[in-house]
Amino acid sequence: MRYDPIGRLLLTPVDGDAPERMARLRELGLGERPEPVFDAFARELGQLTGAPYAMVNFVGEERQFFAGLHAPPGAGDGRFMGRDLGYCPYVVVRRKALVLEDVQDFPRFAANALVDEIGIRSYLGAPLIDRTGLALGTVCVADTEPRRWGRSGLDTIKSYAAELMIRIHRREDGLL
């Protein structure tokens, strides 16, 4: 984890895999442009969970890119976000799913700018683990209300992450 000059814990963890991840994303042709198939995937996930926000997110060294995005009308189509915002960089570095039923319950996450800027109150995300062992990004959903995601939510997000990696690997192998 990083600390600011005053010694406060910062949300964004140190990411030693970022250079390798960026090379792998370039190799796969991911993380630079929106893809309709990822938008459809995010839309399906949002509808299944009832979450207003759903994303396929690839995490770079300095920024995050939403290759798949489902957001409420009027929320805009912002595809890029700084690496220091949100919760996905934490999921990528930890390489584990993250369930935040109410971000206000977690001091590390409650101070994130997304809480104030967009009003995000709950988050559910799982890492996209590549066949090379790298975490490329996340599949995630977020809501402006606290949510009891429960075990079924955790199982759903992990299942969707695994399914998306199967699709990405098939595409890499020329099978899609």
Salt bridges, closest charged atoms under 4 A:
ASP4 OD2 - ARG8 NH2 2.68
ASP15 OD2 - ARG21 NH1 2.76
ASP15 OD2 - ARG83 NH2 3.46
GLU27 OE2 - ARG24 NH1 2.54
GLU32 OE1 - ARG63 NH2 3.19
GLU35 OE1 - ARG171 NH1 2.51
ASP39 OD1 - ARG79 NH1 2.95
ASP77 OD1 - ARG79 NE 3.20
GLU101 OE1 - ARG148 NH1 2.94
ASP102 OD2 - ARG121 NH2 2.67
ASP130 OD2 - ARG24 NE 2.67
ASP130 OD1 - HIS169 NE2 2.96
ASP143 OD2 - ARG147 NH1 2.93
ASP155 OD1 - ARG151 NE 3.61
GLU163 OE2 - ARG167 NE 3.10
GLU172 OE2 - ARG24 NH1 2.81
GLU172 OE1 - ARG131 NH1 2.97
ASP173 OD2 - ARG131 NH2 2.96
